[in-house]
Amino acid sequence: MPHSVRHEPTPLEIVKDNDMEGKLLGKWAVITGSSSATGIEIVRALAATGLRLILPVPNQARAIVILGDAYNPNRMEFVTIDHTSLDSVREAAKHIISKTEKISLLVCNETATPSPSLQLTKDGFEMQFATNHLSHFLLFQLLKPELLAASRPRFQSRVIMVACAEHRKRGLNGRGNYNFEKEGYNSAIAYAQSKTANVYMANEIERRYGTRGLHAFSTNSGRFIAGELQQDGGESLHQNPQSETGGKSCARGTSTTIWGAIGREWEGKGGINLSHCTDAPSGDSEENMPSTTGTENTYNPAEEARLWEDSLDMIGLLDDQ
């Protein structure tokens, strides 16, 4: 049964309910978007497990201020990253690898600031697609050996792609149209495409690496969380500002992400879209956005494989599988 917003546990309750307090000592996690409102709660909860945290952020001094009492210099390290630059992602990955050869958990939580007009990165990609998907796809590829090396029978490595229910409203643009080369730009559609890419990436990671002990989930943590930036510009896909989160706090809005990251019931599993601390079932209707029901935009092996291949080409890597 899906949890109601009212009864959905907090991230720290997820940690306690799974008896994971202090149980991941000696293991490393990488968390992007840690200096966002939701990122603070993710950092706070995962720190309670004993994980050593590497936090890629655009501005380290600002991140320390934002994290406030959630920041523990003895267990957390910063790495500078600009998610709009693939070169910056490559440099960040080098610094991360220099700190540890084994990474048990990668949480991809960074999200682009929407713009009503088409914005391209210096690499030539639409800003939301580049920030939300391509930067994380490249980071995963570069950290993949460390993720595989860290996997152990009692805690197999995990990747968490923080998506949103918006992915149910729009699949991927066609090949050669990821940057809206063939149609007018719409910020809301661009955002939905980038979140679909997050879901597809998690599914494809599971398909390719699950048997090697590297698993992935996507989570619908919600777009409209108190304190978080809301989608603006273009024709918004949001019909109700509280449709996905029910107006929940940042803490409860990240519960599903923590559940996927350390929940014991997910050990050795993956390729699942999680929403409101439950497995979001597949369905064929997009009419009820507040529900946990997925659509073909949640599970589509052909499109997942297409995105993977195209993403490798866009970041200039060969598939080394």
Contacts in CASP RR format, 6 or more apart in sequence:
PFRMAT RR
TARGET T0000
AUTHOR 0000-0000-0000
METHOD contacts of the structure
MODEL  1
MPHSVRHEPTPLEIVKDNDMEGKLLGKWAVITGSSSATGIEIVRALAATG
LRLILPVPNQARAIVILGDAYNPNRMEFVTIDHTSLDSVREAAKHIISKT
EKISLLVCNETATPSPSLQLTKDGFEMQFATNHLSHFLLFQLLKPELLAA
SRPRFQSRVIMVACAEHRKRGLNGRGNYNFEKEGYNSAIAYAQSKTANVY
MANEIERRYGTRGLHAFSTNSGRFIAGELQQDGGESLHQNPQSETGGKSC
ARGTSTTIWGAIGREWEGKGGINLSHCTDAPSGDSEENMPSTTGTENTYN
PAEEARLWEDSLDMIGLLDDQ
1 278 0 8 1.000
2 275 0 8 1.000
2 276 0 8 1.000
2 277 0 8 1.000
2 278 0 8 1.000
2 292 0 8 1.000
3 9 0 8 1.000
3 276 0 8 1.000
3 277 0 8 1.000
3 278 0 8 1.000
4 276 0 8 1.000
5 245 0 8 1.000
5 246 0 8 1.000
5 247 0 8 1.000
5 248 0 8 1.000
5 252 0 8 1.000
5 276 0 8 1.000
8 248 0 8 1.000
8 252 0 8 1.000
8 253 0 8 1.000
8 255 0 8 1.000
8 276 0 8 1.000
8 277 0 8 1.000
9 17 0 8 1.000
9 252 0 8 1.000
9 255 0 8 1.000
9 277 0 8 1.000
10 251 0 8 1.000
10 252 0 8 1.000
10 255 0 8 1.000
11 41 0 8 1.000
11 42 0 8 1.000
11 44 0 8 1.000
11 45 0 8 1.000
11 251 0 8 1.000
11 254 0 8 1.000
11 255 0 8 1.000
11 257 0 8 1.000
11 258 0 8 1.000
12 44 0 8 1.000
12 45 0 8 1.000
12 48 0 8 1.000
12 251 0 8 1.000
13 255 0 8 1.000
14 45 0 8 1.000
14 255 0 8 1.000
14 258 0 8 1.000
14 259 0 8 1.000
14 262 0 8 1.000
14 263 0 8 1.000
14 277 0 8 1.000
15 21 0 8 1.000
15 45 0 8 1.000
15 48 0 8 1.000
15 49 0 8 1.000
15 258 0 8 1.000
15 262 0 8 1.000
18 262 0 8 1.000
18 263 0 8 1.000
18 264 0 8 1.000
19 264 0 8 1.000
20 48 0 8 1.000
20 49 0 8 1.000
20 262 0 8 1.000
20 263 0 8 1.000
20 264 0 8 1.000
21 48 0 8 1.000
21 49 0 8 1.000
22 48 0 8 1.000
22 49 0 8 1.000
22 50 0 8 1.000
23 49 0 8 1.000
23 50 0 8 1.000
24 49 0 8 1.000
24 50 0 8 1.000
24 51 0 8 1.000
24 104 0 8 1.000
24 155 0 8 1.000
24 262 0 8 1.000
25 50 0 8 1.000
25 51 0 8 1.000
26 50 0 8 1.000
26 51 0 8 1.000
26 52 0 8 1.000
27 50 0 8 1.000
27 51 0 8 1.000
27 52 0 8 1.000
27 102 0 8 1.000
27 104 0 8 1.000
27 105 0 8 1.000
27 150 0 8 1.000
27 155 0 8 1.000
28 51 0 8 1.000
28 52 0 8 1.000
28 53 0 8 1.000
28 54 0 8 1.000
28 99 0 8 1.000
28 100 0 8 1.000
28 102 0 8 1.000
28 103 0 8 1.000
28 104 0 8 1.000
28 105 0 8 1.000
28 150 0 8 1.000
29 46 0 8 1.000
29 51 0 8 1.000
29 52 0 8 1.000
29 53 0 8 1.000
29 54 0 8 1.000
29 103 0 8 1.000
29 104 0 8 1.000
29 105 0 8 1.000
29 106 0 8 1.000
29 107 0 8 1.000
29 261 0 8 1.000
30 53 0 8 1.000
30 54 0 8 1.000
30 55 0 8 1.000
30 56 0 8 1.000
30 96 0 8 1.000
30 103 0 8 1.000
30 105 0 8 1.000
30 106 0 8 1.000
30 107 0 8 1.000
30 139 0 8 1.000
30 143 0 8 1.000
31 39 0 8 1.000
31 42 0 8 1.000
31 43 0 8 1.000
31 46 0 8 1.000
31 53 0 8 1.000
31 54 0 8 1.000
31 55 0 8 1.000
31 56 0 8 1.000
31 107 0 8 1.000
31 109 0 8 1.000
32 56 0 8 1.000
32 81 0 8 1.000
32 83 0 8 1.000
32 107 0 8 1.000
32 108 0 8 1.000
32 109 0 8 1.000
32 110 0 8 1.000
32 136 0 8 1.000
32 139 0 8 1.000
33 39 0 8 1.000
33 55 0 8 1.000
33 56 0 8 1.000
33 57 0 8 1.000
33 109 0 8 1.000
33 110 0 8 1.000
33 111 0 8 1.000
34 40 0 8 1.000
34 42 0 8 1.000
34 43 0 8 1.000
34 53 0 8 1.000
34 55 0 8 1.000
34 56 0 8 1.000
34 57 0 8 1.000
34 63 0 8 1.000
34 67 0 8 1.000
34 109 0 8 1.000
35 55 0 8 1.000
35 57 0 8 1.000
35 58 0 8 1.000
35 59 0 8 1.000
35 62 0 8 1.000
35 63 0 8 1.000
35 66 0 8 1.000
35 67 0 8 1.000
36 109 0 8 1.000
36 110 0 8 1.000
36 111 0 8 1.000
36 228 0 8 1.000
37 225 0 8 1.000
37 226 0 8 1.000
37 227 0 8 1.000
37 228 0 8 1.000
37 250 0 8 1.000
38 109 0 8 1.000
38 162 0 8 1.000
38 221 0 8 1.000
38 225 0 8 1.000
38 228 0 8 1.000
38 250 0 8 1.000
38 253 0 8 1.000
38 254 0 8 1.000
38 257 0 8 1.000
39 109 0 8 1.000
39 254 0 8 1.000
40 66 0 8 1.000
40 67 0 8 1.000
40 68 0 8 1.000
40 70 0 8 1.000
40 250 0 8 1.000
41 250 0 8 1.000
41 251 0 8 1.000
41 253 0 8 1.000
41 254 0 8 1.000
42 107 0 8 1.000
42 109 0 8 1.000
42 254 0 8 1.000
42 257 0 8 1.000
42 258 0 8 1.000
43 53 0 8 1.000
43 55 0 8 1.000
43 67 0 8 1.000
43 70 0 8 1.000
43 71 0 8 1.000
43 76 0 8 1.000
44 70 0 8 1.000
45 254 0 8 1.000
45 258 0 8 1.000
46 53 0 8 1.000
46 105 0 8 1.000
46 107 0 8 1.000
46 258 0 8 1.000
46 261 0 8 1.000
46 262 0 8 1.000
47 53 0 8 1.000
47 70 0 8 1.000
47 72 0 8 1.000
47 75 0 8 1.000
47 76 0 8 1.000
49 262 0 8 1.000
50 75 0 8 1.000
51 75 0 8 1.000
51 104 0 8 1.000
51 105 0 8 1.000
52 75 0 8 1.000
52 76 0 8 1.000
52 77 0 8 1.000
52 100 0 8 1.000
53 75 0 8 1.000
53 76 0 8 1.000
53 77 0 8 1.000
54 76 0 8 1.000
54 77 0 8 1.000
54 78 0 8 1.000
54 79 0 8 1.000
54 96 0 8 1.000
54 99 0 8 1.000
54 100 0 8 1.000
54 103 0 8 1.000
55 63 0 8 1.000
55 76 0 8 1.000
55 77 0 8 1.000
55 78 0 8 1.000
55 79 0 8 1.000
56 78 0 8 1.000
56 79 0 8 1.000
56 80 0 8 1.000
56 81 0 8 1.000
56 92 0 8 1.000
56 96 0 8 1.000
56 139 0 8 1.000
57 63 0 8 1.000
57 78 0 8 1.000
57 79 0 8 1.000
57 80 0 8 1.000
57 81 0 8 1.000
58 80 0 8 1.000
58 81 0 8 1.000
58 82 0 8 1.000
58 83 0 8 1.000
59 80 0 8 1.000
60 78 0 8 1.000
60 80 0 8 1.000
63 71 0 8 1.000
63 78 0 8 1.000
64 71 0 8 1.000
64 78 0 8 1.000
77 99 0 8 1.000
79 92 0 8 1.000
79 95 0 8 1.000
79 96 0 8 1.000
80 88 0 8 1.000
80 91 0 8 1.000
80 92 0 8 1.000
80 95 0 8 1.000
81 88 0 8 1.000
81 89 0 8 1.000
81 91 0 8 1.000
81 92 0 8 1.000
81 135 0 8 1.000
82 88 0 8 1.000
82 89 0 8 1.000
83 89 0 8 1.000
83 110 0 8 1.000
83 112 0 8 1.000
83 130 0 8 1.000
83 131 0 8 1.000
83 135 0 8 1.000
83 136 0 8 1.000
84 112 0 8 1.000
84 121 0 8 1.000
84 122 0 8 1.000
84 127 0 8 1.000
84 130 0 8 1.000
84 131 0 8 1.000
84 135 0 8 1.000
85 121 0 8 1.000
85 122 0 8 1.000
85 123 0 8 1.000
86 123 0 8 1.000
86 134 0 8 1.000
86 135 0 8 1.000
86 138 0 8 1.000
86 315 0 8 1.000
89 135 0 8 1.000
89 138 0 8 1.000
89 139 0 8 1.000
89 142 0 8 1.000
90 138 0 8 1.000
90 142 0 8 1.000
92 139 0 8 1.000
93 138 0 8 1.000
93 139 0 8 1.000
93 142 0 8 1.000
93 143 0 8 1.000
96 103 0 8 1.000
96 143 0 8 1.000
96 146 0 8 1.000
97 142 0 8 1.000
97 143 0 8 1.000
97 146 0 8 1.000
100 146 0 8 1.000
101 146 0 8 1.000
101 149 0 8 1.000
102 146 0 8 1.000
102 149 0 8 1.000
102 150 0 8 1.000
103 143 0 8 1.000
103 146 0 8 1.000
103 147 0 8 1.000
103 150 0 8 1.000
103 157 0 8 1.000
104 147 0 8 1.000
104 150 0 8 1.000
104 151 0 8 1.000
104 155 0 8 1.000
104 157 0 8 1.000
104 158 0 8 1.000
105 157 0 8 1.000
105 158 0 8 1.000
105 159 0 8 1.000
105 160 0 8 1.000
105 261 0 8 1.000
105 262 0 8 1.000
106 139 0 8 1.000
106 140 0 8 1.000
106 143 0 8 1.000
106 147 0 8 1.000
106 158 0 8 1.000
106 159 0 8 1.000
106 160 0 8 1.000
107 159 0 8 1.000
107 160 0 8 1.000
107 162 0 8 1.000
107 257 0 8 1.000
107 261 0 8 1.000
108 136 0 8 1.000
108 139 0 8 1.000
108 140 0 8 1.000
108 159 0 8 1.000
108 160 0 8 1.000
108 161 0 8 1.000
108 162 0 8 1.000
108 198 0 8 1.000
109 160 0 8 1.000
109 162 0 8 1.000
109 257 0 8 1.000
110 131 0 8 1.000
110 132 0 8 1.000
110 135 0 8 1.000
110 136 0 8 1.000
111 131 0 8 1.000
111 132 0 8 1.000
111 162 0 8 1.000
111 229 0 8 1.000
112 127 0 8 1.000
112 128 0 8 1.000
112 130 0 8 1.000
112 131 0 8 1.000
112 132 0 8 1.000
112 191 0 8 1.000
112 194 0 8 1.000
113 229 0 8 1.000
114 128 0 8 1.000
114 187 0 8 1.000
114 188 0 8 1.000
114 190 0 8 1.000
114 191 0 8 1.000
114 229 0 8 1.000
114 231 0 8 1.000
114 232 0 8 1.000
114 233 0 8 1.000
115 127 0 8 1.000
115 187 0 8 1.000
115 233 0 8 1.000
116 187 0 8 1.000
116 232 0 8 1.000
116 233 0 8 1.000
116 234 0 8 1.000
117 185 0 8 1.000
117 187 0 8 1.000
118 126 0 8 1.000
118 179 0 8 1.000
118 180 0 8 1.000
118 185 0 8 1.000
119 126 0 8 1.000
119 127 0 8 1.000
120 126 0 8 1.000
120 127 0 8 1.000
120 179 0 8 1.000
121 127 0 8 1.000
121 130 0 8 1.000
121 131 0 8 1.000
123 130 0 8 1.000
124 130 0 8 1.000
124 179 0 8 1.000
125 134 0 8 1.000
125 178 0 8 1.000
125 179 0 8 1.000
125 314 0 8 1.000
126 178 0 8 1.000
126 179 0 8 1.000
126 180 0 8 1.000
126 185 0 8 1.000
126 190 0 8 1.000
127 190 0 8 1.000
128 187 0 8 1.000
128 190 0 8 1.000
128 191 0 8 1.000
128 193 0 8 1.000
128 194 0 8 1.000
129 178 0 8 1.000
129 179 0 8 1.000
129 190 0 8 1.000
129 193 0 8 1.000
129 194 0 8 1.000
129 197 0 8 1.000
131 194 0 8 1.000
132 191 0 8 1.000
132 194 0 8 1.000
132 195 0 8 1.000
132 197 0 8 1.000
132 198 0 8 1.000
133 194 0 8 1.000
133 197 0 8 1.000
133 198 0 8 1.000
133 201 0 8 1.000
133 311 0 8 1.000
134 311 0 8 1.000
134 314 0 8 1.000
134 315 0 8 1.000
136 161 0 8 1.000
136 198 0 8 1.000
136 201 0 8 1.000
137 197 0 8 1.000
137 201 0 8 1.000
137 311 0 8 1.000
137 315 0 8 1.000
138 315 0 8 1.000
138 317 0 8 1.000
140 147 0 8 1.000
140 159 0 8 1.000
140 201 0 8 1.000
140 205 0 8 1.000
141 312 0 8 1.000
141 315 0 8 1.000
141 317 0 8 1.000
144 209 0 8 1.000
144 214 0 8 1.000
147 157 0 8 1.000
147 159 0 8 1.000
147 214 0 8 1.000
148 157 0 8 1.000
148 209 0 8 1.000
148 212 0 8 1.000
148 213 0 8 1.000
148 214 0 8 1.000
150 157 0 8 1.000
151 157 0 8 1.000
151 212 0 8 1.000
151 213 0 8 1.000
151 214 0 8 1.000
154 267 0 8 1.000
155 267 0 8 1.000
156 213 0 8 1.000
156 214 0 8 1.000
156 215 0 8 1.000
156 267 0 8 1.000
156 268 0 8 1.000
157 213 0 8 1.000
157 214 0 8 1.000
157 215 0 8 1.000
158 214 0 8 1.000
158 215 0 8 1.000
158 216 0 8 1.000
158 217 0 8 1.000
158 260 0 8 1.000
158 261 0 8 1.000
158 266 0 8 1.000
159 202 0 8 1.000
159 205 0 8 1.000
159 214 0 8 1.000
159 215 0 8 1.000
159 216 0 8 1.000
159 217 0 8 1.000
160 202 0 8 1.000
160 216 0 8 1.000
160 217 0 8 1.000
160 218 0 8 1.000
160 219 0 8 1.000
160 257 0 8 1.000
160 260 0 8 1.000
160 261 0 8 1.000
161 198 0 8 1.000
161 199 0 8 1.000
161 201 0 8 1.000
161 202 0 8 1.000
161 216 0 8 1.000
161 217 0 8 1.000
161 218 0 8 1.000
161 219 0 8 1.000
162 198 0 8 1.000
162 218 0 8 1.000
162 219 0 8 1.000
162 221 0 8 1.000
162 257 0 8 1.000
163 195 0 8 1.000
163 196 0 8 1.000
163 198 0 8 1.000
163 199 0 8 1.000
163 202 0 8 1.000
163 218 0 8 1.000
163 219 0 8 1.000
163 220 0 8 1.000
163 221 0 8 1.000
163 273 0 8 1.000
164 195 0 8 1.000
164 220 0 8 1.000
164 221 0 8 1.000
164 222 0 8 1.000
164 223 0 8 1.000
164 244 0 8 1.000
165 220 0 8 1.000
165 222 0 8 1.000
165 223 0 8 1.000
165 243 0 8 1.000
165 244 0 8 1.000
165 275 0 8 1.000
165 289 0 8 1.000
166 188 0 8 1.000
166 191 0 8 1.000
166 192 0 8 1.000
166 195 0 8 1.000
166 223 0 8 1.000
166 231 0 8 1.000
166 237 0 8 1.000
166 238 0 8 1.000
167 192 0 8 1.000
167 195 0 8 1.000
167 196 0 8 1.000
167 198 0 8 1.000
167 199 0 8 1.000
167 220 0 8 1.000
167 297 0 8 1.000
167 298 0 8 1.000
168 286 0 8 1.000
168 289 0 8 1.000
168 293 0 8 1.000
168 294 0 8 1.000
168 295 0 8 1.000
168 297 0 8 1.000
168 298 0 8 1.000
169 192 0 8 1.000
169 237 0 8 1.000
169 286 0 8 1.000
169 289 0 8 1.000
169 297 0 8 1.000
170 189 0 8 1.000
170 192 0 8 1.000
170 193 0 8 1.000
170 196 0 8 1.000
170 237 0 8 1.000
170 297 0 8 1.000
171 192 0 8 1.000
171 193 0 8 1.000
171 196 0 8 1.000
171 297 0 8 1.000
171 303 0 8 1.000
172 178 0 8 1.000
172 193 0 8 1.000
172 196 0 8 1.000
172 197 0 8 1.000
172 200 0 8 1.000
172 303 0 8 1.000
172 306 0 8 1.000
172 307 0 8 1.000
173 180 0 8 1.000
173 182 0 8 1.000
173 183 0 8 1.000
173 193 0 8 1.000
174 182 0 8 1.000
175 306 0 8 1.000
175 310 0 8 1.000
176 182 0 8 1.000
177 183 0 8 1.000
178 193 0 8 1.000
178 310 0 8 1.000
178 314 0 8 1.000
180 186 0 8 1.000
180 190 0 8 1.000
186 234 0 8 1.000
186 235 0 8 1.000
187 231 0 8 1.000
187 232 0 8 1.000
187 233 0 8 1.000
187 234 0 8 1.000
188 231 0 8 1.000
188 233 0 8 1.000
188 234 0 8 1.000
188 235 0 8 1.000
188 236 0 8 1.000
188 237 0 8 1.000
188 238 0 8 1.000
189 235 0 8 1.000
189 237 0 8 1.000
191 231 0 8 1.000
191 237 0 8 1.000
192 237 0 8 1.000
196 297 0 8 1.000
197 307 0 8 1.000
197 311 0 8 1.000
198 218 0 8 1.000
199 218 0 8 1.000
199 273 0 8 1.000
199 297 0 8 1.000
199 298 0 8 1.000
200 300 0 8 1.000
200 303 0 8 1.000
200 304 0 8 1.000
200 307 0 8 1.000
200 308 0 8 1.000
201 216 0 8 1.000
201 218 0 8 1.000
201 304 0 8 1.000
201 307 0 8 1.000
201 308 0 8 1.000
201 311 0 8 1.000
202 216 0 8 1.000
202 217 0 8 1.000
202 218 0 8 1.000
202 270 0 8 1.000
202 271 0 8 1.000
202 273 0 8 1.000
203 216 0 8 1.000
203 218 0 8 1.000
203 271 0 8 1.000
203 299 0 8 1.000
203 301 0 8 1.000
203 304 0 8 1.000
204 304 0 8 1.000
204 305 0 8 1.000
204 307 0 8 1.000
204 308 0 8 1.000
205 214 0 8 1.000
205 215 0 8 1.000
205 216 0 8 1.000
205 271 0 8 1.000
206 215 0 8 1.000
206 216 0 8 1.000
206 270 0 8 1.000
206 271 0 8 1.000
207 271 0 8 1.000
207 301 0 8 1.000
207 304 0 8 1.000
208 308 0 8 1.000
208 321 0 8 1.000
209 215 0 8 1.000
209 216 0 8 1.000
209 321 0 8 1.000
210 268 0 8 1.000
210 270 0 8 1.000
213 268 0 8 1.000
215 266 0 8 1.000
215 268 0 8 1.000
215 269 0 8 1.000
215 270 0 8 1.000
215 271 0 8 1.000
216 270 0 8 1.000
216 271 0 8 1.000
217 260 0 8 1.000
217 266 0 8 1.000
217 270 0 8 1.000
217 271 0 8 1.000
217 272 0 8 1.000
217 273 0 8 1.000
217 274 0 8 1.000
218 271 0 8 1.000
218 272 0 8 1.000
218 273 0 8 1.000
218 274 0 8 1.000
219 256 0 8 1.000
219 257 0 8 1.000
219 259 0 8 1.000
219 260 0 8 1.000
219 273 0 8 1.000
219 274 0 8 1.000
219 275 0 8 1.000
220 244 0 8 1.000
220 256 0 8 1.000
220 273 0 8 1.000
220 274 0 8 1.000
220 275 0 8 1.000
220 276 0 8 1.000
220 280 0 8 1.000
220 292 0 8 1.000
221 245 0 8 1.000
221 253 0 8 1.000
221 254 0 8 1.000
221 256 0 8 1.000
221 257 0 8 1.000
222 244 0 8 1.000
222 245 0 8 1.000
222 253 0 8 1.000
223 230 0 8 1.000
223 231 0 8 1.000
223 238 0 8 1.000
223 244 0 8 1.000
223 245 0 8 1.000
224 230 0 8 1.000
224 238 0 8 1.000
224 241 0 8 1.000
224 242 0 8 1.000
224 243 0 8 1.000
224 244 0 8 1.000
224 245 0 8 1.000
224 246 0 8 1.000
224 247 0 8 1.000
225 245 0 8 1.000
225 247 0 8 1.000
225 248 0 8 1.000
225 249 0 8 1.000
225 250 0 8 1.000
225 253 0 8 1.000
226 247 0 8 1.000
226 248 0 8 1.000
226 249 0 8 1.000
226 250 0 8 1.000
227 250 0 8 1.000
228 250 0 8 1.000
230 238 0 8 1.000
230 241 0 8 1.000
231 237 0 8 1.000
231 238 0 8 1.000
239 289 0 8 1.000
240 289 0 8 1.000
240 290 0 8 1.000
243 289 0 8 1.000
243 290 0 8 1.000
244 289 0 8 1.000
244 290 0 8 1.000
245 252 0 8 1.000
245 253 0 8 1.000
246 290 0 8 1.000
255 277 0 8 1.000
256 274 0 8 1.000
256 275 0 8 1.000
256 276 0 8 1.000
256 277 0 8 1.000
259 266 0 8 1.000
259 274 0 8 1.000
259 277 0 8 1.000
260 266 0 8 1.000
260 274 0 8 1.000
266 272 0 8 1.000
272 279 0 8 1.000
272 280 0 8 1.000
273 279 0 8 1.000
273 280 0 8 1.000
273 294 0 8 1.000
273 298 0 8 1.000
273 299 0 8 1.000
274 280 0 8 1.000
275 292 0 8 1.000
276 292 0 8 1.000
278 292 0 8 1.000
280 292 0 8 1.000
280 293 0 8 1.000
280 294 0 8 1.000
280 298 0 8 1.000
281 292 0 8 1.000
281 293 0 8 1.000
281 294 0 8 1.000
282 293 0 8 1.000
282 294 0 8 1.000
282 295 0 8 1.000
282 298 0 8 1.000
282 299 0 8 1.000
283 293 0 8 1.000
283 294 0 8 1.000
283 295 0 8 1.000
284 295 0 8 1.000
284 296 0 8 1.000
285 293 0 8 1.000
285 295 0 8 1.000
286 295 0 8 1.000
286 297 0 8 1.000
308 319 0 8 1.000
309 319 0 8 1.000
312 318 0 8 1.000
312 319 0 8 1.000
END
